[in-house]
Amino acid sequence: MRFHFFAAVVVLVTAFILHVSLLELCVLLFCISSVISAELINTSIEINVDLAMPERNERAGNAKDLAAAAVLVVSLVSAIIGCIIFLPKIFS
């Protein structure tokens, strides 16, 4: 979680340095909140699965893996959106 908050600060500082538009800032804030929300949901699922199934269970492991994969998908799409917003400003 610390990494996500650090990354969010880096993104917001970069956004202000590069003078992104208000709409771009809103998109970045949506991406940041999506990644953090997905991570919180993933953590919640992992805790609940561990409580419900303290012993090793293949289906419980699958549930945890799927929750982690959801975080990965949201993070990758957010990174792509960040590249779409930042790269033209960096290279112009």
C-alpha positions as CSV (number, residue, x, y, z in Angstrom):
1,M,0.0,0.0,0.0
2,R,2.9,2.4,0.7
3,F,4.1,1.9,-2.8
4,H,0.7,2.9,-4.2
5,F,0.6,6.1,-2.1
6,F,4.1,7.0,-3.1
7,A,3.3,6.4,-6.8
8,A,0.2,8.6,-6.4
9,V,2.3,11.4,-5.0
10,V,4.8,11.1,-7.8
11,V,2.0,11.1,-10.4
12,L,0.4,14.2,-8.9
13,V,3.7,16.1,-8.6
14,T,4.5,15.2,-12.2
15,A,1.1,16.3,-13.3
16,F,1.5,19.8,-11.7
17,I,5.1,20.1,-13.1
18,L,3.9,19.3,-16.6
19,H,0.8,21.5,-16.3
20,V,-1.8,18.8,-17.3
21,S,-5.3,20.0,-18.1
22,L,-8.1,19.8,-15.6
23,L,-9.7,16.9,-17.4
24,E,-6.3,15.0,-17.5
25,L,-5.9,15.6,-13.8
26,C,-9.4,14.2,-13.2
27,V,-8.5,11.1,-15.2
28,L,-5.3,10.6,-13.2
29,L,-7.2,11.0,-9.9
30,F,-9.7,8.4,-11.1
31,C,-6.8,6.0,-12.0
32,I,-5.2,6.6,-8.6
33,S,-8.4,5.9,-6.7
34,S,-9.1,2.8,-8.9
35,V,-5.8,1.3,-8.1
36,I,-6.0,2.0,-4.4
37,S,-9.6,0.7,-4.2
38,A,-8.6,-2.5,-6.1
39,E,-5.8,-3.0,-3.6
40,L,-8.1,-2.5,-0.6
41,I,-10.6,-5.0,-2.0
42,N,-7.8,-7.4,-2.7
43,T,-6.5,-7.1,0.8
44,S,-10.0,-7.6,2.2
45,I,-10.5,-10.7,0.1
46,E,-7.2,-12.2,1.2
47,I,-7.9,-11.5,4.9
48,N,-11.4,-13.1,4.6
49,V,-10.2,-16.1,2.7
50,D,-7.5,-16.7,5.3
51,L,-10.1,-16.5,8.1
52,A,-12.5,-18.8,6.3
53,M,-9.9,-21.3,5.2
54,P,-6.9,-21.3,7.6
55,E,-5.6,-24.6,6.0
56,R,-4.3,-24.7,2.4
57,N,-7.2,-24.9,-0.1
58,E,-6.8,-24.8,-3.9
59,R,-10.1,-22.9,-4.4
60,A,-9.2,-20.3,-1.7
61,G,-5.9,-19.8,-3.4
62,N,-7.6,-19.3,-6.7
63,A,-9.8,-16.6,-5.1
64,K,-6.8,-14.8,-3.8
65,D,-5.0,-15.1,-7.2
66,L,-8.0,-13.6,-9.0
67,A,-8.2,-10.7,-6.6
68,A,-4.5,-10.0,-7.1
69,A,-5.0,-10.3,-10.9
70,A,-7.7,-7.6,-10.8
71,V,-5.2,-5.3,-9.1
72,L,-2.7,-6.0,-11.8
73,V,-5.2,-5.3,-14.6
74,V,-6.2,-2.0,-13.0
75,S,-2.6,-1.0,-12.4
76,L,-1.5,-1.8,-16.0
77,V,-4.4,0.1,-17.5
78,S,-3.7,3.1,-15.2
79,A,0.0,3.0,-16.2
80,I,-1.0,3.0,-19.9
81,I,-3.3,6.0,-19.3
82,G,-0.5,7.7,-17.5
83,C,1.8,7.2,-20.5
84,I,-0.8,8.5,-22.8
85,I,-1.1,11.7,-20.7
86,F,2.5,12.2,-19.8
87,L,4.7,11.1,-22.7
88,P,3.5,13.7,-25.2
89,K,4.1,16.4,-22.7
90,I,7.5,15.1,-21.8
91,F,8.7,14.7,-25.4
92,S,7.3,18.0,-26.7
